[in-house]
Amino acid sequence: MAKMSKKLKQANELVDKKKSYQITDAIELIKKTSLTKFDSTIEIAFNLNLDPRHADQQLRGAILLPAGTGKSQKILVLTKTKATEAQNAGADFVGAEDMISKIENENWFDYDVIVATPEMMASLGKIGKILGPKGLMPNPKTGTVTMEVGKAIDEIKKGKVEYRTDKEGNVHLILGKVSFKDESILENYKAVLDIIKKSKPASAKGTYIKNITVSTTMGPGIKVSLEN
C-alpha cells in the first residue's frame, strides 16, 4: 500500500487542483496520472445545480457512447415472451421468475445490466428494494424495459450506458479506458456533455453545470473547464 501511496502522491503533484483544464489537456493528464497496472476506466462526474428531492429535477436516461466503453457488460434478460430472441442476441443469462427468485434468495449479482420485457415488471417490483440501490432496476427511460430485446442487447454491447442524478445532484458516467486514443475519449466526452446539457430540466435555476471532474480508477480528480 505504501508503494501505491507514493505513486498517488506523484500523480497528485502533476495536477493543479485550483486549475480547470481544457478537455484535451485533461485527457493527456488522465493518462499520465493513471496508477494501475490494468487498463483503468476513465470516469466523468458532473456536479449539477439540481435538487433531486424534486421529481422534475431528477435526470435519468441512457446514451450510446460513440467510441464505446471498452468494457464488456454481462446482460441478464428477464422475459416470458422473448427468451429465444434474447439468447440469439447474446444475452449472458435469460429467465423469468426463476431468475428473480435467484436474485432474492441467493443475493445473485453476476451481471451488469438487466433488460426486461413489460410483463415481468410486476414480479420485478417485488425485488425493487434489492435492485434499486444498486442501480440495476430496469426502466423504460433507459430502454431496459422493452419488447425490442435484441436491439437493447445490441446497444448495451456497443457501449450504451445509463446516467442518473444521485442524492447530491451529481451524475457519474464512464468515458472509456486509458488505452483509448485521445480522439475516442474526446468523442465520448462531447457526446456525454451534449446529452447532459440537453437534459437540463426547465425548473433548473442559475448555473446548471457547476463543475466537471474526470478521473481514472484510483487516480486523482482533474477539473475540466466549462469553456471548452
N, C-alpha and C positions, 0 to 999 in steps of 0.2 A: 504493500500500500504506500510506503514511503516513496518508492520509486515513482508511482503514479502521481503523488503529490508534487514531486519535483517537476514532472512533466507538465502538470496543470499550472504550476507557478510560472513556468517558462511560457506556456500558451497564453496565460493571463497578461503577461508582460508585453505581448505583441498587440494586445487590444487596448485602445484608448477608451475607457469606459464613459468618458464625457463626450465622446465624438459620435456623430451619426454618419455612417459611411454610405457612399454611393453603392448601389447593389453590386456593381461589377467588382468594386474593391472588397465588399463584404464576402463575396463568393471566393475571392482569392485568399482572403484571411481565414475563411472557414477551413479551407484545405490545409493551410499552414498550421492551424491550431487543432486539427483532428488528432486525438490522443490514442485511439485504439489500433490494435494490430489488424482487426477485422474492418470490413468496409462499412464505415459508420453511416447511419441515417442522418440526413440533414432535415431539421425541423424549423418551422416558422411559427412565431406567435404574434398575434395581433392583439394589442390592448385597445379595446373599443370603448367609447363613451356611451355605454348602454347600461340599462338597469334590467337584467334578466328576470327580476321579480315580476315585471310586466310582460304578459304574453306577446304583446306586439313589439317587444324589443328583444325577442329571442331569435337568433339566427339558427337555421338548420337546413342543410342541403347536402349536395354531393357535386363533385367536379371530376371530370376525366382529365387527369394531368397529361398534357400533350407529349411529354417525354417519358411518361410512366413513373412508377415509384421505385423501380429497381428491387422491389420486394415481392415475393410470391405470397399470395393470400390463400389461406385454406378456407374453402367455402362449404357451409352447411346449408342444404336446401330442405325446407320443411314443406311438404306438399302431399296431397292425396291424388291430385289430378295431373301433375306434370313430372312424375318421377323419371320416366324414360327420357324426356327432353333434358332434364337436369343431368342425368348420367351421361347422355350423349354430348352435352356441352362441357363436361369435365368437372362437375361438382365433386368435391372430395368426400362428402357424406350426404346421403339422401334418405329421408324418412318422414315420419309423421308423429303421431302420439308416442311412438316408441322412443324417438329421439328426445322429445320433450320430457319424458319420464327419466331418461338417462341424465339429462341436464339437472333435473330436480333432485333425483335420488343419489346421483354419483358425483355431483358438482363437476360436470364434464365441460371443459372449455378448450378442447383440442381443435379449434377453428378460429378464424379471424373475423368472418362476416357471416351473418345469417340472411338468406333470401327466403321469403315465404310467399306462398300463394294466399289470396284473401281468405279462403275457407279455414285456414289454420289460425287466424288471428284470435278467435275466441279461446282456443286452447292455449295459445301463446300468452294471452293476458294473465293466465294463472301463474306464470313464472316471470312476469314483468319486473317484480322486485329483485329477481336474481340477475336478469339480463340488463335492466335499465342502468344500474350504477356502473356496469362495465361497458356501456355504450354499444351493446350488442342487439338491442331491441329493433327489429325491422320496422321501417317507416315508409309510407308512400312518398313522403317528401324527398327521400334519398334514393328512391327507386328500388328499395329492397322488399317492398310488398307489391307484387306484380304477377300477372299471368304470363308475362314475357320473360320466363325464367332463363331461357338460352341467351337472350340479349343481356340480361342483368349479369349473368356469369361472365360473358364475354367482356363487358365493360369493366368489371372488377379486375379481371385478369390483365386487362390493358392498362390499368392504373387509375381506376375510379376510386376516389377517397371521399369520405364524409367529413363534414365540419359542423360544429355547433358551438354556441356560446356556453362557457362554464358559469359558475355562480358569480364570478367577478367580472363577467363580460369579456373574457378572453376567448380567442379562437386559436386552436393549435392544429397545424397541418403538416404533412410530410412534403418535402420539396424534392426528395430524391436521395441519391447516395453520393458520398465523397468522390467515388470513382467516375461519376458522370462528367461529361465535358461541361465546361463553363456555360456554353450556349444552351445546353439542355436544362441546366439549373435555372438559368435566366428565363428560359421559355416557360418553365413551370411557375416561376415567381410571378411573371407578368399575368399568367392565367389566373393564379390564385388571388393576386391583388385586384384584378378586374372583377372577379366574382364577389369578393368581399365588398368592394365599392358599390357594385350593382345591388347588393343585398341590403343596403342601408335602409333601415326602417323609416317610414315617413315621420314617425314620432320622435326620432333621434334629434336631439338639440345640441348646438355647439359643435366643437371639433369632434368629428366622428372617429377617425383613427388617431388615437393618442400617440402610440408608438408601435414600431415593428422590430422584432428581435429574431435573428437567425442563430442557430447553434447546431452542433453535432452531438452525438451520443457522448456524454461526459465532457464535452468541450465547453469553453466559455461562451456566454451570450454576446452577440455583436449587434449593436443597434444599426438599423438601416434608415437612411434619410428618406423622408416622405416626399422629397423634391426630386426624385429620380425621373 
